[in-house]
Amino acid sequence: MNLKQRNLEEIANRTLDHYNQRAEAFWEGTREHDVTQNIAAMLQHIAADPPLTLLDFGCGPGRDLKVFTGLGHITIGLEGSARFAAMARSHSGCAVWQQDFLKLDLPDHYFDGVFANATLFHVPSQELPRVLRELHACLKPGGVLFSSIPRGHNEEGWNDGVMAYFMIRRHGGAMGPRRDLSNSLTITAPPDFRAKGSPGWRASGAGKDLALFRLQLLLSEIREISTRCRGPAP
């Protein structure tokens, strides 16, 4: 899929319109979802002392922001939907940055962890290496990116009104009519993945082998882009 800028803008606008129009229904349908296992999967890999500075990437109406702040962490939400962003501020009391996933403006080396729970699959695959690079840049050295993604067979296209990219299905996993968000991956970022001899990204979680294989392919592309932009690492 070779998407031009106008295509990417249409994808973002249609996806955000879908959520803006269904914000209340989405909140009522997901407010009681228990994702404490995912939250714990990220926090256990962060070596920094609390309170941590965290980014809830695609925070929706703010359910998980409340959990993180209840644990004593400094948490900022990032959300593309204007309705969700307003709801998240009201529900959690946290700062929420309204930003399109494809037009991120993040501070460098700021967060101990990025929690991308069922959100990165909205990023078109051709843009995913760039978005991962931007998320890497906002992490402190040793920071952690957590992502949960739907099972799939690398399908990409419109699904229930939103753009979705379904990543590699976990080996042996069943696929029902609705995609199962059981593929989760916790990534620990090395200080500089371009540097020669830099420690590799460490991963844990369900489906980690196949997901990490996919991530390694993406990181190879990121390294090539980074080398072209900055020159080879010393």
TADAWO-V707191 format. One record per residue. RES is the residue in three letters. SS is DSSP state (alpha for helix, beta for strand, coil for the rest). PHI is phi in whole degrees, -180 to 180 (999 if undefined). NEAR is the number of other C-alpha atoms within 12 Angstrom. Layout:
RES/SS/PHI/NEAR + RES/SS/PHI/NEAR
//
This chain:
MET/coil/999/13 + ASN/coil/-108/11 + LEU/coil/-100/16 + LYS/coil/-85/13 + GLN/alpha/-58/15 + ARG/alpha/-65/11 + ASN/alpha/-66/18 + LEU/alpha/-64/25 + GLU/alpha/-67/21 + GLU/alpha/-65/20 + ILE/alpha/-60/28 + ALA/alpha/-62/29 + ASN/alpha/-65/25 + ARG/alpha/-66/24 + THR/alpha/-66/32 + LEU/alpha/-67/31 + ASP/alpha/-60/22 + HIS/alpha/-58/26 + TYR/alpha/-72/29 + ASN/alpha/-60/27 + GLN/alpha/-75/19 + ARG/coil/-121/23 + ALA/alpha/-61/26 + GLU/alpha/-66/20 + ALA/alpha/-64/16 + PHE/alpha/-63/22 + TRP/alpha/-60/25 + GLU/alpha/-65/14 + GLY/alpha/-83/13 + THR/alpha/-125/18 + ARG/coil/-63/24 + GLU/coil/-98/14 + HIS/coil/-63/16 + ASP/coil/-100/14 + VAL/coil/-116/25 + THR/alpha/-62/21 + GLN/alpha/-64/22 + ASN/alpha/-68/34 + ILE/alpha/-61/35 + ALA/alpha/-64/23 + ALA/alpha/-62/29 + MET/alpha/-77/38 + LEU/alpha/-62/32 + GLN/coil/-68/26 + HIS/coil/-99/29 + ILE/coil/-92/33 + ALA/coil/-84/19 + ALA/coil/-64/20 + ASP/coil/-78/14 + PRO/coil/-73/19 + PRO/coil/-74/20 + LEU/coil/-89/29 + THR/beta/-103/32 + LEU/beta/-124/45 + LEU/beta/-116/43 + ASP/beta/-93/47 + PHE/beta/-84/44 + GLY/coil/80/41 + CYS/coil/-74/48 + GLY/coil/60/44 + PRO/coil/-76/42 + GLY/coil/106/41 + ARG/alpha/-55/37 + ASP/alpha/-79/43 + LEU/alpha/-58/45 + LYS/alpha/-64/30 + VAL/alpha/-66/30 + PHE/alpha/-62/36 + THR/alpha/-68/27 + GLY/alpha/-64/16 + LEU/coil/-85/20 + GLY/coil/95/16 + HIS/coil/-95/26 + ILE/beta/-88/27 + THR/beta/-127/38 + ILE/beta/-118/37 + GLY/beta/-97/44 + LEU/beta/-130/41 + GLU/beta/-151/38 + GLY/coil/-84/36 + SER/coil/-76/34 + ALA/alpha/-63/30 + ARG/alpha/-65/29 + PHE/alpha/-63/37 + ALA/alpha/-60/37 + ALA/alpha/-65/28 + MET/alpha/-64/30 + ALA/alpha/-64/37 + ARG/alpha/-62/29 + SER/alpha/-68/20 + HIS/alpha/-74/25 + SER/alpha/-110/29 + GLY/coil/76/25 + CYS/coil/-89/32 + ALA/coil/-69/27 + VAL/beta/-131/34 + TRP/beta/-91/31 + GLN/beta/-88/32 + GLN/coil/-142/23 + ASP/coil/-68/30 + PHE/coil/-58/37 + LEU/coil/-92/33 + LYS/coil/-137/21 + LEU/coil/-74/26 + ASP/coil/-136/17 + LEU/coil/-114/28 + PRO/coil/-72/16 + ASP/coil/-76/18 + HIS/coil/51/26 + TYR/coil/-109/26 + PHE/beta/-107/35 + ASP/beta/-78/41 + GLY/beta/-154/47 + VAL/beta/-120/52 + PHE/beta/-105/45 + ALA/beta/-111/40 + ASN/beta/-90/39 + ALA/coil/58/32 + THR/coil/-131/35 + LEU/alpha/-66/39 + PHE/alpha/-70/41 + HIS/alpha/-80/40 + VAL/coil/-85/38 + PRO/coil/-55/38 + SER/alpha/-58/30 + GLN/alpha/-69/24 + GLU/alpha/-97/29 + LEU/alpha/-62/28 + PRO/alpha/-58/28 + ARG/alpha/-65/27 + VAL/alpha/-66/31 + LEU/alpha/-62/37 + ARG/alpha/-63/31 + GLU/alpha/-68/26 + LEU/alpha/-69/43 + HIS/alpha/-59/37 + ALA/alpha/-67/33 + CYS/alpha/-85/31 + LEU/beta/-86/35 + LYS/beta/-68/30 + PRO/beta/-54/27 + GLY/beta/83/31 + GLY/beta/-66/40 + VAL/beta/-124/44 + LEU/beta/-106/47 + PHE/beta/-106/46 + SER/beta/-137/42 + SER/beta/-112/41 + ILE/beta/-136/38 + PRO/coil/-70/38 + ARG/coil/-66/35 + GLY/coil/178/31 + HIS/beta/-126/20 + ASN/coil/64/21 + GLU/coil/-71/21 + GLU/beta/-147/23 + GLY/beta/157/21 + TRP/beta/-81/21 + ASN/beta/-141/20 + ASP/coil/54/14 + GLY/coil/91/20 + VAL/beta/-128/26 + MET/beta/-73/31 + ALA/beta/-141/31 + TYR/beta/-123/31 + PHE/coil/-91/36 + MET/coil/-77/39 + ILE/beta/-60/35 + ARG/coil/-75/31 + ARG/coil/-62/32 + HIS/coil/-58/18 + GLY/coil/82/12 + GLY/coil/-80/19 + ALA/coil/-87/17 + MET/coil/-119/20 + GLY/coil/-92/12 + PRO/coil/-61/8 + ARG/coil/-104/14 + ARG/coil/-68/28 + ASP/coil/-96/23 + LEU/coil/-86/31 + SER/coil/-102/32 + ASN/beta/-82/36 + SER/beta/-124/42 + LEU/beta/-145/43 + THR/beta/-112/40 + ILE/beta/-115/39 + THR/beta/-101/36 + ALA/coil/-84/37 + PRO/coil/-70/26 + PRO/coil/-56/23 + ASP/coil/-152/26 + PHE/coil/-70/29 + ARG/coil/-83/30 + ALA/coil/-69/18 + LYS/coil/-64/14 + GLY/coil/82/12 + SER/coil/-63/17 + PRO/coil/-62/16 + GLY/coil/-73/22 + TRP/coil/-68/29 + ARG/beta/-97/29 + ALA/beta/-131/30 + SER/beta/-149/28 + GLY/coil/124/29 + ALA/coil/-63/31 + GLY/coil/68/30 + LYS/alpha/-68/30 + ASP/alpha/-65/22 + LEU/alpha/-69/27 + ALA/alpha/-66/36 + LEU/alpha/-68/29 + PHE/alpha/-60/20 + ARG/alpha/-63/26 + LEU/alpha/-63/29 + GLN/alpha/-62/23 + LEU/alpha/-63/17 + LEU/alpha/-65/23 + LEU/alpha/-67/27 + SER/alpha/-61/21 + GLU/alpha/-67/22 + ILE/alpha/-62/29 + ARG/alpha/-60/26 + GLU/alpha/-63/21 + ILE/alpha/-63/18 + SER/alpha/-63/23 + THR/alpha/-65/18 + ARG/alpha/-65/13 + CYS/alpha/-78/12 + ARG/alpha/-113/14 + GLY/coil/90/13 + PRO/coil/-65/15 + ALA/coil/-68/17 + PRO/coil/-65/11
//
